[in-house]
Amino acid sequence: MQFGLFMMPLHPPHRAFADGYDRDVAQIVLADQLGFREVWVGEHLTERWENAPAPDLLLAQALTLTKTVRLGTGVTLLALHNPVYLAHRLAMLDHMARGRFQWGIGGGGIPTDLSLFGLEASTVRARSAEVLDVVLKLWASDGRFTYRGKFFDIDTPVLDPVKGRGYYMKPYQQPHPPIAVAASTPSSSSMRMAGERGWIPMSSSLLSRAFLADHWRLVEAGAAAAGRPANRSDWRIARDILVAPTSAMARERARAVLGRNYVQHQYPNRIGTAQMASTKLEPSMADEAVTVDYLMENLWIVGDPSECADKIRQIHEESGGFGALLTITTDSDDAGWDHESLRLLMEDVAPRVADLR
């Protein structure tokens, strides 16, 4: 089993933006040193807790400070972007990364993100599909490129070899960087699409254990329809994880850090939504019953190294197996807690689950 980071990133509102980004980069550097395979960095414009409007800038800085860890967007919110500019920006980042870049994709942002761009929620799926289509076709094309769609009409200039103008950039990795698709609802069509297209499926940390096996069945169904194999080693599952030297210490820290984020940020935005429903082991549960204590016992991975290893084994068994566990990064007022948790995860927990495939 491999391990990675999924960085929303989450920062409490009292954290200065620059301080939060410094903490993010420090965690990525530590992840590289500890042997984490990959880091994914999220994108939001109007979230005060998840303040990363340009994750590629954070990734570019981290590239200069790391050696082997793979870095990716987690995820690019396709509907918010002009596809030509996005294709060039990602291609440039892929060259800077020399093959360490991975592209995570998703639909449009939260309602306030969409409002900022004047987008209607009803158009997000179609607009996202068109942005993705343009990016991939532009990367695959040679010579002049034209596109006529519902949202975008594109004509690239003809290459003038004398003046050296008209060129458009292709990625470093051919035909393109590895693509990952994240999903947070039980019946997400994104998981089926990942199977159909041979992309990396990523199950959100919001999804309870009860729904994980169904996520993989969607991947398998998509792969079967496309006549390709589905490999469980490609599947990433994200979880809120906090490891500490003792179980009591882990719970105390989780209540202070994960609990603060949940109570102040996530619960107010999830109550009454499909995202809240996906966190429940029993659909009949009231939203009010999804408390910090419930999450600590049933969704999060919190405890000492032995306890966390047992919880990972439980998820692995109930899901049928997966290739990588992504820990959601935290932002404690004592940054030492965050770093200690990552160290314990790799040095004390990972060896206990090394046999899982």
ROKOL-631210 format. One record per atom (N, C-alpha, C, O): y, z, x. Coordinates in steps of 0.001 Angstrom, whole numbers, plus 500000, padded with zeros to 6 digits. Atoms other than C-alpha are relative to their C-alpha. Layout:
<rs>
YZX
...
</rs>
This chain:
<rs>
498793500000500831
500000500000500000
501251500000500861
501341500721501855
498728500062499309
503482499120501156
501048500821499238
500859501167498072
498927499234500620
506714501009500462
501332499297500233
501545498650501259
498663500576499889
510267499876499832
501013500867499291
500665501863498656
498912499322500709
513616501036498527
500559499077498927
500693497871499134
499240500722501012
515261499979495291
501307500761499828
501329501885499327
498686499363499910
518950500753495628
500879499471498886
501360498341498968
499220500496501132
520835500532492322
501368499407500418
501708498337499913
500134498641499472
522863501910494143
500617501019499036
501518500694498263
499510498941500860
523470505223492381
500898500940500784
500476501527501781
499058499081499356
526552507224493356
500780500753498927
501322500128498015
499217499250500987
528184510049491382
501470499593500072
501952499203501135
498615500481500052
531748509247490290
500942500667500989
501973500089501335
499089499352499055
533278511754492685
499840499450501421
500631499782502304
500211500563498671
531883509799495663
500941498809500212
500943497875499410
499134501139499682
534473507494497247
499139498766500240
498039498870500782
500784501223499855
533322503877497233
499517499809501439
498329499587501672
500371500242498601
533386503531501033
498964500999500478
498059500643501233
500980498983499611
531493506802501464
498632499674499415
497607499849500074
501264500373500619
528854505627499019
499328498856500732
498117498887500951
500583501134499288
528370502335500848
499515500420501391
498497499922501870
500471499477498710
528138504190504174
498645500676499841
497760500520500682
501283499329500266
525347506282502670
498899498974499747
497772499142500213
500987501043500258
523584503149501420
499516499370501304
498314499220501524
500362500645498736
523679501512504840
499186500957500869
498228500543501521
500749499017499208
522493504722506510
498562500109499507
497645500270500313
501362499937500523
519485504810504183
499211498741500354
498016498818500640
500682501237499622
518672501163504898
499594500043501470
498485499643501823
500315499881498570
518839501806508645
498817500949500192
497912500656500974
501114499062499908
516541504824508225
498713499363499496
497650499555500087
501181500676500532
514161502758506105
499398499053501038
498178498972501182
500461500896498941
513955500210508913
499276500786501090
498223500362501568
500602499163498947
513177502950511441
498677500608499560
497765500766500371
501198499331500503
510546504568509216
498871499037499653
497739499470499439
501049500970500292
508653501347508517
499906499562498555
498897498976498163
499975500579501338
509613500597504918
500013498483500119
500654497929501011
500090501456499890
508825496955504244
501255499296499521
501640498268500077
498916500752500614
511818496047502110
500987500927499310
500684502078498998
498941499309500741
515059497121500452
500629498998499048
500953497875499434
499344500829501010
516516495709497237
501284500696499572
501279501901499320
498703499418500348
520194496248496376
500516499365498713
500570498141498589
499600500462501326
521488496000492805
501405499435499937
502151499446500916
498702500623500225
524527494316491336
500548500414498633
499902500193497608
499261499723501230
527004495606488727
501481500016500327
501875500365501440
498560500033499765
530738495214488326
500735501124499292
501728501637499809
499239499041500791
531758497688485646
499321501360499888
499753502194499092
500694498718499978
529342500571486328
500618500903501062
500619500547502240
499458499090498988
531026503538488013
498887500656500804
499064500923501992
501123499405499291
527644505053488899
499268498984500868
498706499346501901
500748501048499278
526163501747490090
500984498946500489
500978497800500039
498838500813499633
529155500306491881
499704499064501164
500059499348502308
500307500989498958
527894497253493783
500289498605499464
499355497886499110
499677501317500536
529776494134492640
499596498851500912
499506497712500453
500364501063499052
528763492189495783
498916500516500944
499210500823502099
501062499436499152
525374493373497112
499764499220501280
499303499785502272
500224500782498783
525225490515499604
500882500483501152
500512500324502315
499153499448498941
528120492141501509
499328501201500655
499369501363501875
500717498850499469
526106495338501862
498798499548500821
498518500108501881
501163500524499275
523042493365502923
500425499389501332
499742499569502340
499530500618498762
525040491427505507
500309501056501051
499987500880502225
499730498928499042
526247494659507093
498703500626500492
498556500905501681
501267499379499620
522740496126507049
499186499111500935
498438499616501772
500754500911499130
521309493022508721
500324500233501475
499444500145502330
499603499834498602
523284493717511883
499500501311500590
499540501498501806
500388498669499545
521921497278512070
498496500242499892
498016501323500233
501442499857500192
518231496668511301
499257498895500732
499851497911501173
500790500948499222
515379494795512933
498911499297499198
498737498085499323
501170500597500646
512385494240510662
499995500093498484
499356499266497833
500062499819501446
513004495483507114
500560498774499285
501591498230499680
499534501138500785
513335492689504551
501020500490498985
500856501563498403
498890499591500853
516515492808502469
500174499011498854
500092497799499052
499867500893501138
517063491450498984
500961500511498955
501310501691498931
499196499611501153
519254491446495918
499061500530498922
497990499972498686
500893499405500983
517837493654493207
500736500443498738
500814501645498485
500193501444499920
518913491756491237
501339499289499871
502334499882499453
498847500843500309
521416488916491166
500040499754498500
499077499249497923
499850500192501445
522715488833487592
500458498563499754
501651498262499790
499768501443499973
522452485091487127
501127499541499090
501916498677499472
499020500494500974
524644484700484056
501443500186500453
502345499520499944
498632499704499570
527679486082485891
500507499058501085
501660499165501503
499661500764498801
527677483452488639
500168498510499737
499531497938498853
499943501455499893
528785479890489281
498842499573500902
498765500037502039
501215500282499228
525517478320490492
500230499303501336
499469499525502278
499747500688498726
527027476101493205
500458501003501059
499983500988502195
499531498986499061
528878478980494812
498872500958500348
498719501338501509
501116499088499757
525847481244494415
498991499382500959
498509500058501868
500976500666499126
523539478695496058
500464500003501449
499671500238502361
499477500020498632
525814478417499085
500057501407500600
499715501604501766
499870498622499499
526426482157499397
498635500562500403
498505501213501440
501340499515499685
522705482945499284
499390499246501175
498702499837502006
500515500771498870
521828480131501656
500588500506501309
499882500629502309
499359499458498793
524358481473504161
499381501344500377
499096501591501549
500604498695499727
522926484987503821
498588499838500546
498177500585501433
501368500240499526
519408483623504322
500002499572501465
499123499970502229
499891500384498587
520500482002507595
500358501211500862
499813501390501951
499629498800499254
522141485234508711
498802500932500168
498663501601501193
501167499110499969
518913487093507896
498844499411500794
497898500128501119
501075500677499239
516734484552509767
498619500287499412
497666500605500124
501299499858500654
513984484856507187
499707501375499442
498624501591498899
500222498653500544
514401488522506198
500588500173498603
500559501279498063
499367499883501309
516147487761502900
499011499688498881
498207498763498989
500757500244501227
514470487993499472
500983499997498829
501925500788498791
499059500171501103
516161486924496254
499421500554498711
498507499969498130
500375499451501295
515739489153493225
500936499482498931
502150499445499129
499191500598501060
516928487634489961
499788500723498678
498731501305498432
500065499421501334
517673488887486460
501035499355499107
501796498494499549
499066500574500958
519674488078483359
501409500536500204
501756501008501287
498618499556499929
523250488981482608
500095501503500128
499088502209500058
499791498587499759
524753492378483163
500077500817498726
499751500340497639
499781499102501128
525480495315480914
501142499451499149
501883498585499614
498979500577500887
527805494668477943
501393499921500603
502106498943500381
498656500050499421
530942495562479892
500097498987501136
501168498426501367
500010501086499009
529932493221482730
500223498661499304
501038497847499740
499882501260500737
529540490408480212
501410499832499437
501986498745499497
498654500055500574
532843491263478532
501036499633501055
501985498899500777
499071500291498912
534620491119481881
500090498503500276
501147497993500647
500041501444499758
533541487474482212
500184499189498716
500125497959498736
499823500700501261
534124486661478555
498734499353499495
498794498324498822
501282500568500394
530411486033477970
499441500719498781
499612501928498627
500669499443501162
528513486555474726
498549500320500359
497888499549501055
501372499599499699
525204488420474904
498995498949499542
497949498777500167
500922500998500554
523585485674472814
499787498804500923
498811498069500771
500118501158499098
524160483121475595
499391500354501350
499158499468502172
500402499560498661
522888485203478527
498698499353500448
498612498858501572
501297500548499594
519276484003478520
500117498525500392
499622498115501442
499879501436499723
520161480311478353
500868499751501220
500550498891502041
499107500191498862
523016480614480839
499289500393501304
499424499704502316
500740499573498817
520817482528483300
498995498942500423
498873498630501607
500990501038499694
518101479878483054
500656498777500619
500093498155501520
499317501175499462
520630477132483731
500520500255501409
500435499377502267
499550499660498644
522137478923486745
498829499915500973
498962499334502050
501179500047499130
518654479358488226
499558498564500228
499226498188501352
500420501397499900
517785475727487507
500897499237500972
500410498467501800
499069500697499116
520919474483489262
499776500412501454
499696499560502339
500164499511498623
520430476686492337
498752499393500637
498815498877501753
501252500492499424
516807475644492857
500022498487500185
499512497981501185
499938501459499867
517471471951492234
500974499580501087
500728498604501795
499057500312498936
520484471940494524
499356500217501363
499506499391502264
500686499716498734
518439473550497305
498924498950500314
498659498649501478
501105500950499801
515647471004496771
500463498564500164
499684497710500588
499553501387500028
517810467899496579
500446499506501365
500830500281502241
499457500673498822
518736465425499271
500994498947499513
500755498265498516
498997500958500435
521834463295499056
500828500561498863
500928501776498686
499105499580501065
524137463396496105
499229500712498888
498105500337498553
500638499200501045
523353465938493387
500887499999498764
502081500288498847
499270499944501263
524384465668489742
499202500840499007
497973500883499046
500654499147500992
523656468019486877
500860500012498740
502077500185498808
499313499935501284
524560467911483187
499283501028499134
498156500802498693
500627498943500769
523865471110481315
500881500481498871
501927499897498588
499230499423501095
525086473239478448
501220500747500512
502266500777499864
498941499155499463
527212475441480684
500681499407501238
501829499741501533
499466500509498741
527724473462483903
499774498504500125
498688498003499834
500090501407499615
528446469845484850
500373499918501469
501465500331501859
499821499942498555
528088469283488588
499823498616500606
498869497902500295
500105501217499191
528737466320490868
500366500379501425
501519500711501701
499677499704498607
528463466950494589
500630498767500640
500309497644500250
499388501154499325
530578464745496858
498980499261500857
497998499841501321
500858500800499133
528947461936498780
500264500390501449
501416500543501856
499856499611498599
528300462872502395
500670498881500794
500221497734500786
499319500923499095
530725461187504772
499601500398501417
500128501376501947
500498499598498679
528893461241508146
501066499947501088
500950500628502106
498940500104498993
532041460289510033
500888501243499948
501159501865500975
499138498834500156
534229463043508652
499217501310499955
499793502383500130
500808498795500074
531312465476508296
500247500809498746
500083502028498742
499742499309501249
532214466295504724
499063499486498904
498611498341498924
500916500335501077
530086466352501583
498670500712500143
497803500614499275
501240499266499738
527363468521503100
499906501229499109
500923501863498827
500205498708500650
525875471385501115
498795500692500630
497820500049501018
500912499208499191
523850474180502644
498671500265499298
498636500593498112
501338499630500452
520100474671502235
499634501348500631
500188501704501671
500393498712499435
518423478058502825
499282499853501334
498800498774501678
500749499933498751
516893479059506139
498500499884499713
497784499161500406
501406500045500394
513517479620504425
499790498837499034
500558498657498088
500253501175500818
512031476513502883
498735500165499165
497734500680499662
498882500681500662
511914475569500121
501124500948499574
502227500507499253
498979499013500350
513771478794499345
499470501380500375
498279501516500657
500476498642499727
513614482561500004
499006500445498930
499017499905497824
500869499438501043
510896484537498196
500839500487498830
501882501113499021
499267499640501210
512013485097494612
499246501109499271
498027501045499110
500574498889500751
511419488325492698
500674500100498644
501862499807498504
499498499859501357
511827488983488989
499765501431499551
498636501920499591
500112498616500445
512548492475487666
499946500060498481
500586499266497791
500143499845501445
511566493658484185
499956501479499650
499332502272500355
499932498592500391
512257496917482346
499512500263498584
499531501407498130
500534499810501342
510793496322478876
498520499623499982
498097498767500759
501459500187499966
507059496381478018
499540498558499840
498581498147500494
500458501366500275
506800492798476732
500903498953500638
501046497852500107
499031500882499362
509270491196479118
499407498640500349
498351498556500976
500435501354499655
508927487425479404
500175499722501489
499591498777502019
499787500195498568
510120487775483002
498703500182500786
498491499507501793
501257499784499291
506701489076484048
499085498792499867
498414498403500823
500791501214500182
504971486069482560
500559498864500860
499800498105501462
499383501031499177
507481483790484299
499657500203501474
499424499231502192
500371499736498606
506733485520487627
498604499467500288
498365498864501335
501351500515499810
503063484697487169
499949498491499978
499248497884500787
499996501457500116
503749481112486117
500529499324501257
500017498285501674
499326500665498889
505984480368489091
499621500557501369
500141500111502392
500449499457498718
504258482434491758
501045500867500664
501088500954501891
498951499151499464
507204484801492160
499554501462500016
498516501808499453
500330498583499866
507209488520492949
500343500729498704
501500500703498284
499687499208501188
506887490698489811
500387501428500384
499723502057501208
499536498635499730
508819493997489863
500149500740498678
500904500316497803
499918499180501208
508329496665487192
501001501121500213
500945501836501214
498900499050499890
511338498883486574
499515501443500017
498444501769499506
500267498564499980
511407502615487215
500121500614498610
499703501754498409
499845499496501359
512245503007483504
498709499915499203
498595500528498141
501198500288500772
508792501888482431
498954501092500207
498556501370501338
500997498939499887
506305504661481653
498646499427500408
498403498224500311
501328500415499555
502757504562482963
499242499247498910
498430498368499200
500739500592501117
501530503567479507
500182498488499909
499327497804499347
499699501422500144
503106500098479812
499708499170501244
499792497943501199
500137500749498751
502340499160483397
498843499005499963
498986497876500435
501142500914500046
498910497650482767
500333498745499200
499893497648499544
499593501169500792
500431495391480104
500922499076500797
500877497858500624
499159500835499145
503015494195482616
499136499079500847
499413497885500962
500841500841499145
500263492995484909
499244498952499181
499019497840499661
500674500986500837
498441491302482028
500916498814499702
500451497679499595
499048501092500200
501600489284481397
500073499106501236
500125497882501121
500000500777498761
501676488234485063
498754499128500072
498836497941500390
501259500758499956
498023487196484884
499995498857498992
499517497762499290
499960501056501019
498586485250481673
500871498838500456
500510497674500281
499126501056499492
501480483355483223
499345499216501121
499436497989501165
500671500665498881
499497482608486363
498874499103499506
498707497984499991
501104500793500536
496492481410484362
500506498733499330
499900497671499469
499443501172500674
498669479078482288
500445498938500995
500416497743500703
499542500937498970
499986477536485498
498879499590500945
499097498791501856
501134500348499138
496530477319487096
500112500552501397
499640499932502350
499861499388498686
497408479654489947
499417501415499956
499339502010498882
500520498627499984
495896482985491060
501137501013499931
502261500733500347
499053498888500026
497673486278490437
499505501064500974
498372501533500868
500385499066498934
497635488647493415
500697501329499781
501925501400499834
499405498694500251
498162492338492700
500802500518501196
501692501350501018
499253499538498827
499421492855496260
501459499554499943
502295500102500661
498614500443500151
502586490977495209
500801500903499055
502032500874499064
499359499219501066
503346493443492403
500696501228500572
500088502022501290
499226498821499627
506095495996493024
500227500865498761
500539500353497686
499686499036501046
506480499119490895
501037500964500551
500845501545501619
498928499106499563
509686501149491157
499864501354499305
499430501441498156
500032498650500543
509899504903490643
501094500854500629
501441500679501797
499134498964499447
512402507724491030
499095500987500739
498198501587500146
500869499166499169
510874509704493893
500847501007500760
501880500659501332
499369498991499164
511913512956495493
498904500886500586
498231501631499873
500997499215499277
509663514525498100
500729501075500795
501764500810501405
499431498888499238
510419517919499647
498853500795500622
497697500603500245
501075499248499339
508496520350501870
499142500823499051
497948500992499298
500757499232500987
507464522460498847
500254499453498614
501265498796498366
499857500456501369
506927521736495182
501230500605499341
501967499908498644
498849499337500615
509534524283494123
501306499405500500
502241499207499724
498789500591499424
512115522815496480
500228498595499443
501362498210499156
499881501357500531
511389519298495242
500553500019498577
501421499216498236
499531499927501377
511912520298491619
501456500459499924
502230499967499103
498610499536499983
515109522143492401
500940498864500388
501995498686499779
499166501117499561
516495519127494239
500013498884498962
501059498291498701
500065501062501002
515290516662491607
500877500334498798
501541499459498242
499170499599501130
516995518653488884
501485499800500335
502275499399499481
498601500107499592
520240518630490875
500433498546500191
501576498196499896
499627501372499637
520151514967491914
499567498995498932
500411498347498313
500476500924501027
517944512906489603
500462500456498616
500817499640497765
499576499473501289
518819515202486722
501466499741499726
501838499409498601
498562500276500176
522560514815487286
500222498549499595
500991498264498677
499860501418500312
522252511040487252
499528499712498578
500169498962497842
500549500268501326
520106511084484126
500905500547498899
501236499835497951
499210499355501048
522194513523482102
501378499369499863
501844499129498750
498619500485500045
525604512139483042
500099498485499820
501071497992499246
499876501458499962
524840508434483382
498960499288499142
499310498499498265
501031500806500637
521501507190482138
499774500360498528
499705499468497683
500278499614501381
520883509210478975
501068499493499021
500707498929497988
498998500494500959
524246508384477318
499939498493499780
500295498005498708
500055501454500117
523682504688477989
498676499489499438
498580498330499034
501322500456500448
520012504582476951
499624500464498606
498785499838497959
500420499442501279
519811506679473802
500083498944498905
501100498271498741
500063500975501081
518743504520470888
499707498581500434
499771497664499614
500237501357499487
517893501536473107
498528499787500352
497737500729500392
501361500330499577
514714499723474139
499688500614501355
498537500945501638
500227499367498703
515193501124477631
499515501426499846
498632501863500584
500463498639500239
514808504646476288
498572499985499477
497752500804499891
501346500078500565
511731503636474301
498955499744501079
497836500248500989
500977500353498966
510061502254477427
499661501165500917
498673501106501649
500284498849499146
510252505641479170
498993500959499372
498543501897500029
500829499042500742
508064507336476555
498509499677500128
498099498520500035
501448500177500024
504336507870476873
499515499786498569
498539499073498336
500318500147501419
504227508135473065
501218499419499284
502284500034499304
498847500627500658
506468505765471061
500637500872498926
501820500716498626
499470499179501084
506867508374468322
500936501106500484
501575501773499670
499115498965499462
508775510712470641
501446499746499600
501899498602499563
498568500122500237
512369511407469708
500719499781501322
500275500268502362
499234500218498778
514953510244472218
500417501320500629
500437501454501852
499551498705499499
516149513824472515
498910500732500776
499201501646501547
501114499354499296
512683514801473790
499833499467501421
499102500044502226
500082500557498642
513114512612476870
501013500749500860
502115500265501118
499146499108499228
514589515418478927
499721499872501482
498800499163501888
500234499978498558
514860515989482651
498614500570500297
497900500048501154
501324499420499791
511766518202482456
498901499012499644
497906498907500362
500997500999500387
509838515486480606
499866498923501075
498757498559501466
500025501059498995
510807512850483154
499375500487501303
498633499754501956
500522499454498758
509963515119486069
498474500085499970
497814499898500992
501444499850500119
506448515634484759
499286498690499693
498110498542500024
500700501178500526
505720512194483302
500444498647500552
499707497668500437
499520501299499528
507826509468484918
500368500025501475
499932499160502235
499609499892498607
509369510564488195
498840500482500864
497885501082500372
500955499470499018
507357511301491331
500739501064500786
501526500754501680
499285498869499418
508558514739492368
498990501044500448
498077501391499699
500895498951499537
506814517337494509
499908500050501498
500677499398502204
500275499981498568
505499518186497924
499151498767500325
498740498066499400
500732501226499666
503642515434499852
498656499854499298
498306498757498862
501307500076500658
500240516290498375
500152499663498525
499426498820497997
499781500232501422
501549516374494817
500484498574499746
500043497928498796
499494501368500168
503434513095495230
498888498976500234
498817497968499531
501133500902499758
500337511419496673
499090499943498785
498609498871498418
500839499966501205
498347512538493627
500633499199498870
499932498504498135
499321500735501066
500972511094491286
499967498497500262
499851497704499328
500095501426499660
500946507777493145
498599499489499687
498442498386499164
501378500390500317
497158507665492830
499814499837498487
499120498923498040
500109500100501453
497475508277489091
500610498695499494
500017498010498661
499356501253500407
499911505377488682
499150498804500430
498981497846499675
500820501092499480
497718503155490832
498760499800499132
498399498666498815
501219500082500813
494615503960488771
500314499492498600
499615498619498087
499700500378501377
496275503613485373
500538498573499892
500346497915498869
499463501364500024
498020500342486284
498965498964500394
499114497782500083
501009500923499495
494936498818487862
500229499588501432
499435498841502004
499715500301498595
496546498595491291
501216499120500179
501482498237499364
498795500777499693
499705497183492847
500210500021501507
499556500783502219
499861500189498565
500963496181496275
501049500842500681
500904501178501856
498904499269499363
504188498110496864
500657500938499006
500836500603497835
499269499011500783
505930501213495569
501432500041500511
501670500237501703
498587499996499644
509728501072495526
500625501299499522
500585501603498330
499350498763500381
511577504373495577
501475499750499709
502185499153500517
498588500105500345
514917504483493776
500780500933500915
500456502117501010
499252499168499060
517454505738496294
500892500986499260
501354500725498149
499199498932500598
519377508936495603
501264500216500824
501386499741501953
498759499637499317
522815510247496511
500271501478499722
500998501834498795
499810498557500126
522667514018496941
501315500406500639
501808499730501542
498818499479499321
525725516035497797
499650500438501414
500505500436502299
500525499755498656
523597517093500768
499158498785500377
498001498678499972
500701501246499663
522637513715502257
498696500249500744
497825499379500775
501239499678499310
519951515458504287
498800500008499071
497685499695499489
501111500020500960
517864515804501126
499448498585499850
498234498381499845
500416501389500197
517799512025500657
499190499504501192
498147498873501020
500681500462498802
516783511350504241
498670500710500194
497688500100500616
501255499266499862
514170514084504261
498947499459499040
497774499343499398
500934500549500975
512601512665501111
499404498684500499
498199498466500369
500506501276499479
512324509197502697
499049500219501172
498024499547501282
500879499706498859
510837510651505882
498652500539499537
497605500096500009
501248499422500488
508269512716504014
499161498958499272
497934498963499371
500738501044500714
507358509733501839
499212499128500972
498046498814500729
500665500899499056
506543507573504851
499068500736500967
498021500208501341
500764499302498956
505217510202507261
498903500903499456
497890501111500123
500986499067500539
503325512587504955
499304499496498732
498140499824498499
500602500490501233
502723510801501635
499238498700500247
498087498570499828
500621501313499793
501971507226502765
498617500094500645
497708499393500199
501346499908499418
499036508248505022
498958500497499003
497781500163499136
500947499480500983
497448510048502053
499566498955498974
498565499138498282
500358501048500969
497415506856499963
499753498671500706
499777497610500083
500173501228499207
496761504372502757
498777499191499583
498692498000499884
501218500694500410
493380503496501248
500194499164498740
499340498345498401
499771500730501266
494917502133498028
500353498558500279
501156498255501162
499760501439499858
494902498376497690
500331499396498643
500567498191498544
</rs>
